[in-house]
């Protein structure tokens, strides 16, 4: 069973990636231009930047396009193993989004 999902939207030459799972919400926004470091805005108490920033950077690098990732993943009482699963799933999105 996957814990996350991703949706891709074309915005002219740019890409918008919506990343969610569980009780989906907006916890972080990460943006990146090809060849640059990602920039993030995280809401208080949210840790989605751990997956959103590398995702934005990887997709921008791979596609040569500006990328924005809006991420919100929340599971009550998530286990360490489930956190690792979320991270692993997001790493897979880096090559397939």
N, CA and C atoms as an extended XYZ file, in Angstrom:
291
Properties=species:S:1:pos:R:3:atomname:S:1:resname:S:1:resid:I:1 pbc="F F F"
N         0.841       -1.181        0.000 N   UNK     1
C         0.000        0.000        0.000 CA  UNK     1
C         0.890        1.249        0.000 C   UNK     1
N         0.595        2.151       -0.914 N   UNK     2
C         1.348        3.395       -0.936 CA  UNK     2
C         0.759        4.380        0.067 C   UNK     2
N         1.616        5.207        0.628 N   UNK     3
C         1.189        6.208        1.611 CA  UNK     3
C         1.081        7.595        1.014 C   UNK     3
N         1.601        7.780       -0.201 N   UNK     4
C         1.598        9.106       -0.812 CA  UNK     4
C         1.042        9.029       -2.226 C   UNK     4
N         0.739       10.185       -2.755 N   UNK     5
C         0.334       10.300       -4.163 CA  UNK     5
C         0.932       11.589       -4.712 C   UNK     5
N         1.049       11.660       -6.029 N   UNK     6
C         1.570       12.860       -6.678 CA  UNK     6
C         0.725       13.148       -7.907 C   UNK     6
N         0.514       14.422       -8.159 N   UNK     7
C        -0.220       14.872       -9.335 CA  UNK     7
C         0.609       15.957      -10.007 C   UNK     7
N         0.734       15.869      -11.320 N   UNK     8
C         1.546       16.828      -12.067 CA  UNK     8
C         0.637       17.710      -12.912 C   UNK     8
N         0.907       19.013      -12.882 N   UNK     9
C         0.185       19.980      -13.707 CA  UNK     9
C         1.196       20.782      -14.516 C   UNK     9
N         0.929       20.933      -15.795 N   UNK    10
C         1.730       21.797      -16.652 CA  UNK    10
C         1.232       23.226      -16.467 C   UNK    10
N         2.137       24.149      -16.284 N   UNK    11
C         1.792       25.567      -16.178 CA  UNK    11
C         2.688       26.321      -17.150 C   UNK    11
N         2.288       26.352      -18.413 N   UNK    12
C         3.164       26.905      -19.443 CA  UNK    12
C         4.403       26.036      -19.544 C   UNK    12
N         5.583       26.645      -19.388 N   UNK    13
C         6.840       25.897      -19.422 CA  UNK    13
C         7.203       25.309      -18.063 C   UNK    13
N         6.433       25.613      -17.028 N   UNK    14
C         6.744       25.201      -15.661 CA  UNK    14
C         5.924       23.984      -15.258 C   UNK    14
N         6.337       23.352      -14.151 N   UNK    15
C         5.619       22.204      -13.610 CA  UNK    15
C         5.186       22.489      -12.185 C   UNK    15
N         3.974       22.090      -11.867 N   UNK    16
C         3.453       22.132      -10.503 CA  UNK    16
C         3.203       20.701      -10.084 C   UNK    16
N         3.817       20.294       -8.983 N   UNK    17
C         3.612       18.959       -8.440 CA  UNK    17
C         2.856       19.075       -7.126 C   UNK    17
N         1.746       18.380       -7.030 N   UNK    18
C         0.974       18.304       -5.788 CA  UNK    18
C         1.296       16.965       -5.151 C   UNK    18
N         1.783       16.994       -3.923 N   UNK    19
C         2.221       15.794       -3.219 CA  UNK    19
C         1.419       15.667       -1.936 C   UNK    19
N         0.746       14.548       -1.762 N   UNK    20
C        -0.073       14.386       -0.570 CA  UNK    20
C        -0.093       12.963       -0.075 C   UNK    20
N        -0.748       12.799        1.062 N   UNK    21
C        -0.930       11.487        1.646 CA  UNK    21
C        -1.638       11.618        2.969 C   UNK    21
N        -2.487       10.641        3.283 N   UNK    22
C        -3.224       10.691        4.544 CA  UNK    22
C        -4.171       11.870        4.562 C   UNK    22
N        -4.109       12.642        5.636 N   UNK    23
C        -4.918       13.860        5.762 CA  UNK    23
C        -4.196       14.967        4.990 C   UNK    23
N        -4.479       15.051        3.704 N   UNK    24
C        -3.789       15.977        2.817 CA  UNK    24
C        -4.073       17.425        3.205 C   UNK    24
N        -3.058       18.258        3.081 N   UNK    25
C        -3.142       19.665        3.446 CA  UNK    25
C        -1.969       20.387        2.773 C   UNK    25
N        -1.788       21.659        3.040 N   UNK    26
C        -0.606       22.380        2.575 CA  UNK    26
C         0.320       22.574        3.771 C   UNK    26
N         1.471       21.916        3.723 N   UNK    27
C         2.445       22.033        4.798 CA  UNK    27
C         3.722       22.720        4.357 C   UNK    27
N         4.017       22.619        3.048 N   UNK    28
C         5.265       23.164        2.528 CA  UNK    28
C         5.117       23.451        1.044 C   UNK    28
N         5.812       24.477        0.607 N   UNK    29
C         5.957       24.767       -0.819 CA  UNK    29
C         7.457       24.842       -1.100 C   UNK    29
N         7.890       24.111       -2.106 N   UNK    30
C         9.289       24.153       -2.532 CA  UNK    30
C         9.320       24.526       -4.005 C   UNK    30
N        10.197       25.451       -4.363 N   UNK    31
C        10.360       25.847       -5.764 CA  UNK    31
C        11.830       25.727       -6.142 C   UNK    31
N        12.051       25.394       -7.416 N   UNK    32
C        13.431       25.246       -7.859 CA  UNK    32
C        13.525       25.517       -9.354 C   UNK    32
N        14.596       26.199       -9.737 N   UNK    33
C        14.942       26.397      -11.132 CA  UNK    33
C        16.101       25.459      -11.456 C   UNK    33
N        16.206       25.018      -12.710 N   UNK    34
C        17.297       24.115      -13.073 CA  UNK    34
C        18.659       24.711      -12.691 C   UNK    34
N        19.492       23.889      -12.079 N   UNK    35
C        20.838       24.317      -11.696 CA  UNK    35
C        20.913       25.135      -10.427 C   UNK    35
N        19.794       25.357       -9.769 N   UNK    36
C        19.753       26.158       -8.547 CA  UNK    36
C        19.396       25.285       -7.348 C   UNK    36
N        19.578       25.839       -6.157 N   UNK    37
C        19.144       25.186       -4.929 CA  UNK    37
C        17.649       25.477       -4.738 C   UNK    37
N        16.894       24.538       -4.200 N   UNK    38
C        15.475       24.786       -3.970 CA  UNK    38
C        15.261       25.782       -2.837 C   UNK    38
N        14.158       26.498       -2.910 N   UNK    39
C        13.731       27.395       -1.840 CA  UNK    39
C        12.422       26.856       -1.283 C   UNK    39
N        12.275       26.936        0.030 N   UNK    40
C        11.078       26.362        0.649 CA  UNK    40
C        10.407       27.351        1.597 C   UNK    40
N         9.122       27.166        1.722 N   UNK    41
C         8.330       27.825        2.755 CA  UNK    41
C         7.589       26.703        3.467 C   UNK    41
N         7.836       26.555        4.751 N   UNK    42
C         7.170       25.519        5.545 CA  UNK    42
C         6.317       26.175        6.615 C   UNK    42
N         5.121       25.673        6.781 N   UNK    43
C         4.267       26.149        7.849 CA  UNK    43
C         4.762       25.586        9.181 C   UNK    43
N         4.469       26.295       10.250 N   UNK    44
C         4.944       25.911       11.582 CA  UNK    44
C         4.537       24.470       11.891 C   UNK    44
N         5.503       23.687       12.331 N   UNK    45
C         5.246       22.320       12.740 CA  UNK    45
C         5.234       21.306       11.612 C   UNK    45
N         5.488       21.750       10.394 N   UNK    46
C         5.447       20.843        9.247 CA  UNK    46
C         6.850       20.494        8.797 C   UNK    46
N         7.010       19.254        8.325 N   UNK    47
C         8.332       18.759        7.945 CA  UNK    47
C         8.387       18.263        6.502 C   UNK    47
N         7.392       18.612        5.700 N   UNK    48
C         7.354       18.130        4.322 CA  UNK    48
C         8.514       18.634        3.474 C   UNK    48
N         9.227       19.674        3.939 N   UNK    49
C        10.376       20.174        3.173 CA  UNK    49
C        11.435       19.098        2.982 C   UNK    49
N        11.466       18.122        3.871 N   UNK    50
C        12.439       17.024        3.777 CA  UNK    50
C        12.266       16.249        2.469 C   UNK    50
N        11.038       16.155        1.973 N   UNK    51
C        10.800       15.462        0.710 CA  UNK    51
C        10.506       16.422       -0.437 C   UNK    51
N         9.915       17.569       -0.152 N   UNK    52
C         9.519       18.500       -1.213 CA  UNK    52
C        10.724       19.167       -1.883 C   UNK    52
N        11.702       19.597       -1.097 N   UNK    53
C        12.865       20.290       -1.666 CA  UNK    53
C        13.682       19.384       -2.585 C   UNK    53
N        14.046       18.166       -2.155 N   UNK    54
C        14.800       17.305       -3.073 CA  UNK    54
C        13.997       16.930       -4.316 C   UNK    54
N        12.676       16.777       -4.150 N   UNK    55
C        11.823       16.453       -5.295 CA  UNK    55
C        11.835       17.593       -6.303 C   UNK    55
N        11.655       18.823       -5.830 N   UNK    56
C        11.671       19.980       -6.732 CA  UNK    56
C        13.008       20.090       -7.452 C   UNK    56
N        14.096       19.920       -6.717 N   UNK    57
C        15.428       20.037       -7.315 CA  UNK    57
C        15.686       18.934       -8.338 C   UNK    57
N        15.335       17.718       -8.019 N   UNK    58
C        15.581       16.600       -8.931 CA  UNK    58
C        14.776       16.735      -10.219 C   UNK    58
N        13.520       17.109      -10.100 N   UNK    59
C        12.673       17.229      -11.288 CA  UNK    59
C        13.110       18.429      -12.127 C   UNK    59
N        13.483       19.532      -11.491 N   UNK    60
C        13.981       20.698      -12.234 CA  UNK    60
C        15.256       20.342      -12.991 C   UNK    60
N        16.146       19.622      -12.340 N   UNK    61
C        17.399       19.225      -12.974 CA  UNK    61
C        17.147       18.273      -14.143 C   UNK    61
N        16.277       17.313      -13.935 N   UNK    62
C        16.008       16.300      -14.957 CA  UNK    62
C        15.269       16.861      -16.162 C   UNK    62
N        14.348       17.801      -15.923 N   UNK    63
C        13.500       18.305      -17.005 CA  UNK    63
C        13.973       19.631      -17.596 C   UNK    63
N        14.834       20.354      -16.876 N   UNK    64
C        15.245       21.678      -17.328 CA  UNK    64
C        14.140       22.710      -17.211 C   UNK    64
N        13.180       22.463      -16.309 N   UNK    65
C        12.031       23.354      -16.137 CA  UNK    65
C        11.962       23.848      -14.698 C   UNK    65
N        11.318       25.000      -14.502 N   UNK    66
C        11.027       25.451      -13.134 CA  UNK    66
C         9.966       24.533      -12.555 C   UNK    66
N        10.140       24.215      -11.272 N   UNK    67
C         9.234       23.269      -10.607 CA  UNK    67
C         8.805       23.840       -9.261 C   UNK    67
N         7.511       23.713       -8.981 N   UNK    68
C         6.979       24.020       -7.653 CA  UNK    68
C         6.324       22.759       -7.114 C   UNK    68
N         6.621       22.445       -5.866 N   UNK    69
C         5.999       21.308       -5.187 CA  UNK    69
C         5.198       21.849       -4.017 C   UNK    69
N         3.921       21.520       -3.978 N   UNK    70
C         3.066       21.844       -2.838 CA  UNK    70
C         2.808       20.519       -2.143 C   UNK    70
N         3.262       20.407       -0.894 N   UNK    71
C         3.230       19.117       -0.209 CA  UNK    71
C         2.488       19.194        1.123 C   UNK    71
N         1.738       18.143        1.396 N   UNK    72
C         1.066       17.996        2.677 CA  UNK    72
C         0.758       16.535        2.934 C   UNK    72
N         1.482       15.948        3.850 N   UNK    73
C         1.317       14.524        4.182 CA  UNK    73
C         1.142       14.425        5.687 C   UNK    73
N         0.050       13.784        6.113 N   UNK    74
C        -0.155       13.640        7.546 CA  UNK    74
C        -0.839       12.313        7.865 C   UNK    74
N        -0.221       11.569        8.763 N   UNK    75
C        -0.796       10.351        9.308 CA  UNK    75
C        -0.687       10.425       10.822 C   UNK    75
N        -1.792       10.243       11.521 N   UNK    76
C        -1.752       10.173       12.980 CA  UNK    76
C        -0.942        8.954       13.396 C   UNK    76
N        -0.114        9.127       14.398 N   UNK    77
C         0.672        8.040       14.980 CA  UNK    77
C         1.469        7.264       13.932 C   UNK    77
N         2.094        7.987       13.012 N   UNK    78
C         2.901        7.346       11.972 CA  UNK    78
C         4.128        6.689       12.604 C   UNK    78
N         4.466        5.515       12.124 N   UNK    79
C         5.613        4.781       12.658 CA  UNK    79
C         6.890        5.188       11.937 C   UNK    79
N         8.022        4.827       12.504 N   UNK    80
C         9.306        5.086       11.881 CA  UNK    80
C         9.379        4.407       10.517 C   UNK    80
N         8.863        3.198       10.426 N   UNK    81
C         8.869        2.463        9.161 CA  UNK    81
C         8.008        3.169        8.121 C   UNK    81
N         6.873        3.704        8.527 N   UNK    82
C         6.005        4.413        7.591 CA  UNK    82
C         6.644        5.728        7.136 C   UNK    82
N         7.342        6.407        8.034 N   UNK    83
C         8.059        7.625        7.636 CA  UNK    83
C         9.088        7.287        6.569 C   UNK    83
N         9.816        6.208        6.769 N   UNK    84
C        10.805        5.789        5.770 CA  UNK    84
C        10.123        5.428        4.458 C   UNK    84
N         8.960        4.812        4.521 N   UNK    85
C         8.224        4.477        3.306 CA  UNK    85
C         7.835        5.746        2.545 C   UNK    85
N         7.370        6.772        3.267 N   UNK    86
C         7.032        8.053        2.634 CA  UNK    86
C         8.260        8.626        1.939 C   UNK    86
N         9.395        8.636        2.614 N   UNK    87
C        10.632        9.161        2.030 CA  UNK    87
C        11.011        8.364        0.783 C   UNK    87
N        10.924        7.039        0.869 N   UNK    88
C        11.272        6.191       -0.271 CA  UNK    88
C        10.343        6.428       -1.454 C   UNK    88
N         9.055        6.566       -1.183 N   UNK    89
C         8.097        6.823       -2.261 CA  UNK    89
C         8.415        8.159       -2.938 C   UNK    89
N         8.758        9.158       -2.154 N   UNK    90
C         9.062       10.473       -2.721 CA  UNK    90
C        10.349       10.439       -3.534 C   UNK    90
N        11.306        9.608       -3.149 N   UNK    91
C        12.528        9.450       -3.947 CA  UNK    91
C        12.195        8.834       -5.298 C   UNK    91
N        11.235        7.918       -5.329 N   UNK    92
C        10.805        7.338       -6.599 CA  UNK    92
C        10.174        8.399       -7.500 C   UNK    92
N         9.431        9.333       -6.907 N   UNK    93
C         8.817       10.406       -7.693 CA  UNK    93
C         9.886       11.290       -8.336 C   UNK    93
N        11.076       11.365       -7.742 N   UNK    94
C        12.136       12.204       -8.279 CA  UNK    94
C        12.527       11.785       -9.688 C   UNK    94
N        12.403       10.520      -10.006 N   UNK    95
C        12.770       10.044      -11.347 CA  UNK    95
C        11.562        9.851      -12.241 C   UNK    95
N        10.355        9.833      -11.659 N   UNK    96
C         9.186        9.542      -12.470 CA  UNK    96
C         8.175       10.656      -12.602 C   UNK    96
N         8.353       11.754      -11.898 N   UNK    97
C         7.331       12.830      -11.958 CA  UNK    97
C         7.568       13.732      -13.144 C   UNK    97
